[in-house]
Amino acid sequence: MFLSFILLLLCIIAQHQHSNRRLCEKHNLTDSVKMIAAIAVVVCHLFTFYMHHPAWAAESQFGSLSVSIFFFLSGYGLMCSYSLKGKKYLEGFCIHRISKIIIPLLTAYIIYIPILRLINHTGGIIEAIQRLFSSNPLLPYSWYVTEITLLYLLFYLVMRFIPRYKLPALSLAIVFMLAGMLLAGLPHWWINASPCFIIGLWYYKYEHPIMNQMNKVKKQHFITLILLFLCTYCLDIVQDHIQILSRWRYTYASFYLVNILFILLVLYILQKVNFGKNIKVTQNCYYEIYLMQGTVFLLLDTMIHNRLLFFILAIVSTIISSLGMHWINKRIMRVLKI
């Protein structure tokens, strides 16, 4: 409940803030949020897979919620860039935009595979290629790369061939993609944060009227939204008191609803908060943090048995290694003129 308390505190602070700037005018804020979200994903993976304690496990769901921030900001950012640049944005889109996703993934694999072979004597280039776009890629937690790549490709195809009905067509295409994943039996974490990408697309289009409505939101409506989020996030506690909600369909529905409610709260905070222009994330390595965590966990888990020490060093080492990888990736892209 600690992370929930922090979110609640931020909501209270946002209630007393006011800003007329759009999200696309708050690069410092959104870059900082991406960094915080990436670190939150790392922390929640540690809670889930390494810190075997019920108190820690209760916070693990924030990992999925943090990923929903990436999906939302990705959808919003794509629409923002397309609106500013028009058809020129689509020229070389696959090379420039998607390469910025794939190249860091490849460099992460170059580091991960030798370490995996050294420690577990398994894995290799062939296996990595075979599992690259599977539901269980060789590089831990890199399923996100597969999905965001698919979303980028859908964005390009729709904007290229159906520009007149771009938002309805793209939203429908994403829904069909998610339905296909659901029918294919992919884990729910592949699907539950993706609707936030659609929210990001539509939010950019209607940002001004939504901002005006946000300034008119009454406290009771805002409190209702917070309570809905907390009840969905802590559904297991609610189910102990309301037995009818213990059915599996309500639990499964909560996996999807909680991300949408979370994004609505985060959006309210982002839109209301004024972030200092002098504060800037100079090395925004959030993507590398996401990719490097599995390698760091694997390496440190064989060396450190004290869980608290492992927890601290895993976070610090992931951030430091991601800064190095970000520097390398920038040099590679500069050489390739991407």
One Martini backbone bead per residue (centre of mass of N, CA, C, O) as a GRO file, in nm:
protein
  338
    1MET     BB    1   0.050   0.067  -0.004
    2PHE     BB    2   0.275   0.275  -0.046
    3LEU     BB    3   0.231   0.354  -0.349
    4SER     BB    4  -0.062   0.445  -0.305
    5PHE     BB    5   0.006   0.676  -0.113
    6ILE     BB    6   0.174   0.842  -0.313
    7LEU     BB    7  -0.050   0.882  -0.519
    8LEU     BB    8  -0.243   1.027  -0.325
    9LEU     BB    9  -0.052   1.264  -0.262
   10LEU     BB   10  -0.036   1.369  -0.557
   11CYS     BB   11  -0.338   1.428  -0.583
   12ILE     BB   12  -0.349   1.644  -0.363
   13ILE     BB   13  -0.144   1.835  -0.490
   14ALA     BB   14  -0.298   1.872  -0.764
   15GLN     BB   15  -0.549   2.018  -0.641
   16HIS     BB   16  -0.334   2.282  -0.584
   17GLN     BB   17  -0.300   2.302  -0.893
   18HIS     BB   18  -0.199   2.494  -1.201
   19SER     BB   19  -0.233   2.436  -1.565
   20ASN     BB   20  -0.211   2.538  -1.930
   21ARG     BB   21  -0.029   2.316  -2.022
   22ARG     BB   22   0.065   2.089  -2.225
   23LEU     BB   23   0.229   1.796  -2.245
   24CYS     BB   24   0.409   1.884  -2.498
   25GLU     BB   25   0.521   2.130  -2.290
   26LYS     BB   26   0.636   1.884  -2.073
   27HIS     BB   27   0.919   1.731  -2.104
   28ASN     BB   28   1.039   1.718  -1.819
   29LEU     BB   29   0.804   1.566  -1.693
   30THR     BB   30   0.780   1.314  -1.883
   31ASP     BB   31   1.073   1.220  -1.849
   32SER     BB   32   1.056   1.177  -1.542
   33VAL     BB   33   0.823   0.973  -1.547
   34LYS     BB   34   0.970   0.755  -1.711
   35MET     BB   35   1.193   0.705  -1.506
   36ILE     BB   36   1.013   0.630  -1.266
   37ALA     BB   37   0.863   0.397  -1.409
   38ALA     BB   38   1.113   0.220  -1.466
   39ILE     BB   39   1.195   0.186  -1.168
   40ALA     BB   40   0.923   0.064  -1.079
   41VAL     BB   41   0.949  -0.192  -1.246
   42VAL     BB   42   1.201  -0.299  -1.108
   43VAL     BB   43   1.089  -0.309  -0.821
   44CYS     BB   44   0.845  -0.501  -0.888
   45HIS     BB   45   1.018  -0.739  -0.987
   46LEU     BB   46   1.159  -0.778  -0.719
   47PHE     BB   47   0.908  -0.830  -0.551
   48THR     BB   48   0.805  -1.082  -0.719
   49PHE     BB   49   1.098  -1.266  -0.763
   50TYR     BB   50   1.286  -1.196  -0.479
   51MET     BB   51   1.086  -1.072  -0.253
   52HIS     BB   52   0.971  -1.303  -0.020
   53HIS     BB   53   0.697  -1.106   0.063
   54PRO     BB   54   0.381  -1.000   0.117
   55ALA     BB   55   0.438  -0.691   0.136
   56TRP     BB   56   0.579  -0.679  -0.144
   57ALA     BB   57   0.371  -0.824  -0.330
   58ALA     BB   58   0.147  -0.597  -0.308
   59GLU     BB   59   0.330  -0.399  -0.514
   60SER     BB   60   0.360  -0.547  -0.799
   61GLN     BB   61   0.126  -0.406  -0.974
   62PHE     BB   62   0.287  -0.138  -1.045
   63GLY     BB   63   0.426  -0.239  -1.298
   64SER     BB   64   0.184  -0.236  -1.491
   65LEU     BB   65   0.112   0.062  -1.443
   66SER     BB   66   0.379   0.178  -1.549
   67VAL     BB   67   0.348   0.070  -1.840
   68SER     BB   68   0.094   0.244  -1.908
   69ILE     BB   69   0.255   0.506  -1.935
   70PHE     BB   70   0.411   0.432  -2.190
   71PHE     BB   71   0.166   0.389  -2.371
   72PHE     BB   72   0.040   0.665  -2.346
   73LEU     BB   73   0.293   0.839  -2.432
   74SER     BB   74   0.325   0.705  -2.708
   75GLY     BB   75   0.053   0.782  -2.831
   76TYR     BB   76   0.080   1.085  -2.783
   77GLY     BB   77   0.356   1.133  -2.927
   78LEU     BB   78   0.275   1.041  -3.211
   79MET     BB   79   0.046   1.248  -3.254
   80CYS     BB   80   0.215   1.498  -3.211
   81SER     BB   81   0.423   1.454  -3.440
   82TYR     BB   82   0.216   1.425  -3.671
   83SER     BB   83   0.078   1.706  -3.634
   84LEU     BB   84   0.344   1.877  -3.681
   85LYS     BB   85   0.460   1.711  -3.962
   86GLY     BB   86   0.299   1.501  -4.090
   87LYS     BB   87   0.402   1.320  -4.361
   88LYS     BB   88   0.706   1.352  -4.285
   89TYR     BB   89   0.698   1.153  -4.040
   90LEU     BB   90   0.671   0.889  -4.236
   91GLU     BB   91   0.948   0.936  -4.334
   92GLY     BB   92   1.134   0.682  -4.221
   93PHE     BB   93   0.989   0.550  -3.975
   94CYS     BB   94   1.106   0.258  -3.957
   95ILE     BB   95   1.398   0.352  -3.925
   96HIS     BB   96   1.386   0.571  -3.694
   97ARG     BB   97   1.179   0.461  -3.481
   98ILE     BB   98   1.222   0.144  -3.472
   99SER     BB   99   1.532   0.148  -3.435
  100LYS     BB  100   1.508   0.276  -3.142
  101ILE     BB  101   1.408  -0.009  -3.039
  102ILE     BB  102   1.603  -0.236  -3.156
  103ILE     BB  103   1.896  -0.156  -3.084
  104PRO     BB  104   1.877  -0.177  -2.771
  105LEU     BB  105   1.794  -0.474  -2.779
  106LEU     BB  106   2.055  -0.586  -2.912
  107THR     BB  107   2.256  -0.481  -2.695
  108ALA     BB  108   2.126  -0.640  -2.463
  109TYR     BB  109   2.182  -0.921  -2.587
  110ILE     BB  110   2.495  -0.901  -2.605
  111ILE     BB  111   2.510  -0.912  -2.288
  112TYR     BB  112   2.317  -1.146  -2.194
  113ILE     BB  113   2.411  -1.411  -2.335
  114PRO     BB  114   2.696  -1.454  -2.206
  115ILE     BB  115   2.591  -1.455  -1.912
  116LEU     BB  116   2.395  -1.692  -1.942
  117ARG     BB  117   2.611  -1.903  -2.033
  118LEU     BB  118   2.796  -1.873  -1.784
  119ILE     BB  119   2.573  -1.950  -1.565
  120ASN     BB  120   2.352  -2.165  -1.726
  121HIS     BB  121   2.433  -2.292  -2.008
  122THR     BB  122   2.235  -2.113  -2.186
  123GLY     BB  123   2.160  -2.007  -2.468
  124GLY     BB  124   2.133  -1.799  -2.773
  125ILE     BB  125   2.099  -1.674  -3.080
  126ILE     BB  126   1.888  -1.872  -3.186
  127GLU     BB  127   1.694  -1.854  -2.944
  128ALA     BB  128   1.652  -1.548  -2.955
  129ILE     BB  129   1.521  -1.546  -3.237
  130GLN     BB  130   1.288  -1.751  -3.182
  131ARG     BB  131   1.191  -1.558  -2.913
  132LEU     BB  132   1.160  -1.255  -2.987
  133PHE     BB  133   0.818  -1.285  -3.070
  134SER     BB  134   0.731  -1.406  -2.809
  135SER     BB  135   0.586  -1.464  -2.490
  136ASN     BB  136   0.907  -1.573  -2.420
  137PRO     BB  137   1.166  -1.414  -2.413
  138LEU     BB  138   1.493  -1.432  -2.337
  139LEU     BB  139   1.468  -1.150  -2.252
  140PRO     BB  140   1.368  -1.017  -1.984
  141TYR     BB  141   1.075  -0.821  -2.032
  142SER     BB  142   1.072  -0.787  -2.372
  143TRP     BB  143   0.769  -0.785  -2.464
  144TYR     BB  144   0.731  -0.480  -2.496
  145VAL     BB  145   0.878  -0.453  -2.768
  146THR     BB  146   0.684  -0.614  -2.939
  147GLU     BB  147   0.429  -0.439  -2.888
  148ILE     BB  148   0.534  -0.155  -2.965
  149THR     BB  149   0.605  -0.235  -3.254
  150LEU     BB  150   0.317  -0.304  -3.345
  151LEU     BB  151   0.198  -0.023  -3.284
  152TYR     BB  152   0.380   0.134  -3.477
  153LEU     BB  153   0.296  -0.015  -3.736
  154LEU     BB  154  -0.002   0.057  -3.720
  155PHE     BB  155   0.034   0.357  -3.728
  156TYR     BB  156   0.171   0.373  -4.005
  157LEU     BB  157  -0.046   0.230  -4.180
  158VAL     BB  158  -0.282   0.417  -4.115
  159MET     BB  159  -0.147   0.695  -4.186
  160ARG     BB  160  -0.080   0.603  -4.482
  161PHE     BB  161  -0.386   0.472  -4.576
  162ILE     BB  162  -0.598   0.613  -4.329
  163PRO     BB  163  -0.609   0.938  -4.262
  164ARG     BB  164  -0.913   1.019  -4.241
  165TYR     BB  165  -0.958   0.759  -4.012
  166LYS     BB  166  -0.728   0.722  -3.799
  167LEU     BB  167  -0.840   0.680  -3.509
  168PRO     BB  168  -1.059   0.463  -3.552
  169ALA     BB  169  -0.876   0.265  -3.711
  170LEU     BB  170  -0.651   0.229  -3.498
  171SER     BB  171  -0.826   0.139  -3.262
  172LEU     BB  172  -0.944  -0.110  -3.405
  173ALA     BB  173  -0.675  -0.251  -3.467
  174ILE     BB  174  -0.590  -0.283  -3.169
  175VAL     BB  175  -0.831  -0.448  -3.075
  176PHE     BB  176  -0.775  -0.686  -3.266
  177MET     BB  177  -0.494  -0.748  -3.157
  178LEU     BB  178  -0.585  -0.806  -2.862
  179ALA     BB  179  -0.782  -1.032  -2.934
  180GLY     BB  180  -0.566  -1.217  -3.054
  181MET     BB  181  -0.402  -1.245  -2.793
  182LEU     BB  182  -0.630  -1.364  -2.625
  183LEU     BB  183  -0.683  -1.616  -2.811
  184ALA     BB  184  -0.368  -1.708  -2.786
  185GLY     BB  185  -0.299  -1.693  -2.462
  186LEU     BB  186  -0.184  -1.452  -2.354
  187PRO     BB  187  -0.085  -1.275  -2.117
  188HIS     BB  188  -0.235  -1.010  -1.956
  189TRP     BB  189   0.024  -0.812  -1.967
  190TRP     BB  190  -0.002  -0.775  -2.283
  191ILE     BB  191  -0.301  -0.617  -2.261
  192ASN     BB  192  -0.389  -0.423  -2.011
  193ALA     BB  193  -0.209  -0.155  -2.109
  194SER     BB  194  -0.284  -0.089  -2.416
  195PRO     BB  195  -0.536   0.105  -2.398
  196CYS     BB  196  -0.351   0.355  -2.324
  197PHE     BB  197  -0.269   0.415  -2.614
  198ILE     BB  198  -0.549   0.506  -2.706
  199ILE     BB  199  -0.580   0.732  -2.502
  200GLY     BB  200  -0.340   0.899  -2.610
  201LEU     BB  201  -0.454   0.959  -2.889
  202TRP     BB  202  -0.724   1.102  -2.796
  203TYR     BB  203  -0.611   1.312  -2.601
  204TYR     BB  204  -0.468   1.491  -2.802
  205LYS     BB  205  -0.725   1.583  -2.958
  206TYR     BB  206  -0.886   1.657  -2.656
  207GLU     BB  207  -0.716   1.834  -2.458
  208HIS     BB  208  -0.852   2.109  -2.418
  209PRO     BB  209  -1.137   2.020  -2.314
  210ILE     BB  210  -1.023   1.846  -2.083
  211MET     BB  211  -0.878   2.070  -1.931
  212ASN     BB  212  -1.134   2.233  -1.872
  213GLN     BB  213  -1.273   2.003  -1.709
  214MET     BB  214  -1.057   1.966  -1.488
  215ASN     BB  215  -1.111   2.256  -1.360
  216LYS     BB  216  -1.427   2.141  -1.286
  217VAL     BB  217  -1.366   1.934  -1.088
  218LYS     BB  218  -1.499   1.779  -0.832
  219LYS     BB  219  -1.415   1.641  -0.538
  220GLN     BB  220  -1.617   1.400  -0.540
  221HIS     BB  221  -1.524   1.290  -0.817
  222PHE     BB  222  -1.227   1.248  -0.744
  223ILE     BB  223  -1.273   1.059  -0.504
  224THR     BB  224  -1.420   0.840  -0.665
  225LEU     BB  225  -1.179   0.767  -0.845
  226ILE     BB  226  -0.989   0.681  -0.619
  227LEU     BB  227  -1.174   0.458  -0.500
  228LEU     BB  228  -1.190   0.287  -0.756
  229PHE     BB  229  -0.892   0.228  -0.772
  230LEU     BB  230  -0.848   0.101  -0.489
  231CYS     BB  231  -1.058  -0.128  -0.524
  232THR     BB  232  -0.919  -0.254  -0.773
  233TYR     BB  233  -0.629  -0.285  -0.661
  234CYS     BB  234  -0.776  -0.410  -0.378
  235LEU     BB  235  -0.971  -0.660  -0.443
  236ASP     BB  236  -0.899  -0.877  -0.230
  237ILE     BB  237  -1.015  -0.713   0.008
  238VAL     BB  238  -1.301  -0.673  -0.101
  239GLN     BB  239  -1.367  -0.983  -0.133
  240ASP     BB  240  -1.372  -1.043   0.179
  241HIS     BB  241  -1.654  -0.858   0.202
  242ILE     BB  242  -1.746  -0.925  -0.112
  243GLN     BB  243  -1.828  -1.222  -0.244
  244ILE     BB  244  -1.936  -1.165  -0.538
  245LEU     BB  245  -1.634  -1.054  -0.625
  246SER     BB  246  -1.483  -1.350  -0.631
  247ARG     BB  247  -1.511  -1.384  -0.908
  248TRP     BB  248  -1.315  -1.423  -1.184
  249ARG     BB  249  -1.432  -1.198  -1.372
  250TYR     BB  250  -1.358  -0.963  -1.178
  251THR     BB  251  -1.058  -1.008  -1.162
  252TYR     BB  252  -0.999  -0.990  -1.468
  253ALA     BB  253  -1.120  -0.704  -1.512
  254SER     BB  254  -0.920  -0.556  -1.318
  255PHE     BB  255  -0.662  -0.577  -1.498
  256TYR     BB  256  -0.783  -0.341  -1.690
  257LEU     BB  257  -0.919  -0.115  -1.518
  258VAL     BB  258  -0.677  -0.019  -1.340
  259ASN     BB  259  -0.513   0.118  -1.570
  260ILE     BB  260  -0.721   0.332  -1.650
  261LEU     BB  261  -0.751   0.467  -1.372
  262PHE     BB  262  -0.454   0.536  -1.339
  263ILE     BB  263  -0.426   0.721  -1.589
  264LEU     BB  264  -0.632   0.931  -1.496
  265LEU     BB  265  -0.467   1.017  -1.248
  266VAL     BB  266  -0.200   1.084  -1.388
  267LEU     BB  267  -0.319   1.293  -1.581
  268TYR     BB  268  -0.412   1.488  -1.366
  269ILE     BB  269  -0.133   1.542  -1.252
  270LEU     BB  270   0.019   1.632  -1.511
  271GLN     BB  271  -0.181   1.870  -1.584
  272LYS     BB  272  -0.156   2.033  -1.301
  273VAL     BB  273   0.143   2.029  -1.289
  274ASN     BB  274   0.426   2.224  -1.213
  275PHE     BB  275   0.737   2.212  -1.378
  276GLY     BB  276   1.052   2.277  -1.366
  277LYS     BB  277   1.255   2.409  -1.618
  278ASN     BB  278   1.542   2.348  -1.471
  279ILE     BB  279   1.446   2.057  -1.478
  280LYS     BB  280   1.653   1.791  -1.622
  281VAL     BB  281   1.678   1.507  -1.829
  282THR     BB  282   1.977   1.428  -1.981
  283GLN     BB  283   1.945   1.094  -1.936
  284ASN     BB  284   1.702   0.913  -2.102
  285CYS     BB  285   1.714   0.564  -1.985
  286TYR     BB  286   1.440   0.402  -1.956
  287TYR     BB  287   1.469   0.177  -2.172
  288GLU     BB  288   1.736   0.053  -2.062
  289ILE     BB  289   1.627  -0.023  -1.788
  290TYR     BB  290   1.427  -0.231  -1.894
  291LEU     BB  291   1.651  -0.412  -2.046
  292MET     BB  292   1.878  -0.451  -1.799
  293GLN     BB  293   1.750  -0.595  -1.551
  294GLY     BB  294   1.786  -0.902  -1.615
  295THR     BB  295   2.096  -0.903  -1.614
  296VAL     BB  296   2.139  -0.797  -1.326
  297PHE     BB  297   1.981  -1.012  -1.174
  298LEU     BB  298   2.142  -1.259  -1.269
  299LEU     BB  299   2.421  -1.169  -1.163
  300LEU     BB  300   2.353  -1.097  -0.857
  301ASP     BB  301   2.209  -1.368  -0.768
  302THR     BB  302   2.496  -1.530  -0.770
  303MET     BB  303   2.645  -1.324  -0.544
  304ILE     BB  304   2.381  -1.239  -0.369
  305HIS     BB  305   2.195  -1.334  -0.064
  306ASN     BB  306   2.116  -1.071   0.037
  307ARG     BB  307   1.818  -0.921  -0.024
  308LEU     BB  308   1.863  -0.622   0.046
  309LEU     BB  309   2.128  -0.586  -0.106
  310PHE     BB  310   2.021  -0.680  -0.376
  311PHE     BB  311   1.803  -0.466  -0.411
  312ILE     BB  312   1.987  -0.215  -0.412
  313LEU     BB  313   2.198  -0.304  -0.631
  314ALA     BB  314   1.997  -0.354  -0.861
  315ILE     BB  315   1.905  -0.063  -0.896
  316VAL     BB  316   2.180   0.078  -0.927
  317SER     BB  317   2.297  -0.103  -1.158
  318THR     BB  318   2.074  -0.051  -1.365
  319ILE     BB  319   2.118   0.252  -1.394
  320ILE     BB  320   2.419   0.253  -1.467
  321SER     BB  321   2.407   0.057  -1.713
  322SER     BB  322   2.197   0.229  -1.874
  323LEU     BB  323   2.378   0.472  -1.919
  324GLY     BB  324   2.587   0.320  -2.087
  325MET     BB  325   2.387   0.213  -2.305
  326HIS     BB  326   2.286   0.488  -2.397
  327TRP     BB  327   2.555   0.589  -2.502
  328ILE     BB  328   2.599   0.364  -2.711
  329ASN     BB  329   2.333   0.398  -2.872
  330LYS     BB  330   2.385   0.688  -2.963
  331ARG     BB  331   2.641   0.621  -3.128
  332ILE     BB  332   2.516   0.420  -3.323
  333MET     BB  333   2.296   0.614  -3.440
  334ARG     BB  334   2.497   0.823  -3.542
  335VAL     BB  335   2.644   0.639  -3.743
  336LEU     BB  336   2.357   0.551  -3.886
  337LYS     BB  337   2.167   0.802  -3.902
  338ILE     BB  338   1.897   0.793  -3.679
   0.00000   0.00000   0.00000
